[in-house]
Amino acid sequence: MRTIGEAAAELGVEAHVLRHWEQVGALAVRRDGSGYRVFDDGALEQARTVLKLRRVGLSLPEVVAAMAPVKSQAQPVVARKIAALEAEVAARQQAITFLQHTVDCRHRYLDDCPDCATFVREA
């Protein structure tokens, strides 16, 4: 059993973050007889999952949906996030391709290069 401060320190977040996650429904934490939050191993593992989902880019509402007890409710949220990340990867790859071309370009000014002009028009 851990206090909220101990759990926060173990996770590398502030205690107010854990309180917020609980408030929005992303985290379920039981209370002791005095009303203090008590983090058992299950609650700590749930908090680790929330933290990982946040780090991979899910918003808190998406985290709540992704952690739904019914998998069919969680899958569409995760699938949309995967599609968004894949689109981001594709856009970044296009940026790398364009920038690599500008580094290797033989033209003094990018405006003089027909390939650069093509990249610009594709944006």
N, C-alpha and C positions, 0 to 999 in steps of 0.2 A: 504494500500500500504506500502511495506517495501523496504528498500534499500537492496543491497546484503549483507551488513554487518549485518543488523538486521535479515534478513532471515537466514543467516548462524548461528548467535547466537541462534536463536530460534530452529534451527535443531540440534545444537551441532556439526557443522562441520565448517571447514575453508571456507572463501569466495572463495579461489582458487578451492576448490572441486566443488562448484556450477558452476563456470566458465567452469571447465573441463566437467562436466555433460552436460552443454549446448553445448559445442564445439563438443562432440561426438554424440549429438542428443538424449540424454536421458531426456533432460529438455528443455522446450520452455519458454522463458522469454521475455516479451515485453520490449521495450525501451521507455524512455520518450523523450521529445523534445530535450534534451541535449545529448541523446545517452546512458544515464545511465540505467542499468537494474532496472526494477520495478517489485517486487514480489507481485502480488495480491493473493487473497485466493486460486485461481485455481493453480497458479504456485507453491505456497507453498505446496499445497496438492500433486501436482505432484512430488515435491522434496521429500516429506515424503514417497511417494510410491517408488521412486528410492532408498532412504535410506533403507527402509525395505527390498526391493529386494536384495540390496547389503549385508545387514546383514544376510539374509538367505542363502547367498552363491553364488548369481548370479554375473557373471562378468559384466562389463559394456556393452559389445556387447550382452550378454544374456538379460540384463535389457532392452536395446533398442528393442530387438526382442519381449520380453515378454510384452512390452507396445505398441506393434503394434496396430493400430486402428482396424485391422481385426483379430478377435479372432482365426480364423483358422491358422493364421501365428504365433500367440503367443503360442498356445497350445503345439506344438511339443517341443519347448524350455523348457517350464515348465515341461512337462512330462519327458524329459531327465534329468532335474535337480532332479526331484522326484526320478527317478530310481537311480541316482548317490547317493543321500542322503540315500536311503534305503540300497544300497550296503555298504555304509559307516557305517550305524547303525549295519548291520549284521556283518561286520568285527570287529567293536568295541565290539559287544556282544561276539564274539568268543574270543577276547582278554581278556575280563572280565572272561569268563569261564575258560580259560587257567590259568590266574593269580590266580583266586580263587582256582583252583586245586593246584597250587604250594603252596599256603598258607596252605591248608589243607592236603597236601601230607604227608604221613607217612615216606617216604624215606628221608634219610639224603641228598642225592644228587639227583638232578632232572634226571641225566643220568641213575640212577638206577631204575627209575620208568617207567614201561611199558606204563602207561597212558600218562605220560609226553612225552614219545617218540612218541606216537600216535599223540598227539597234534602237536608236532614239524613236523612230516611228513606231516600233513594236511596243513601246512602253504602254 
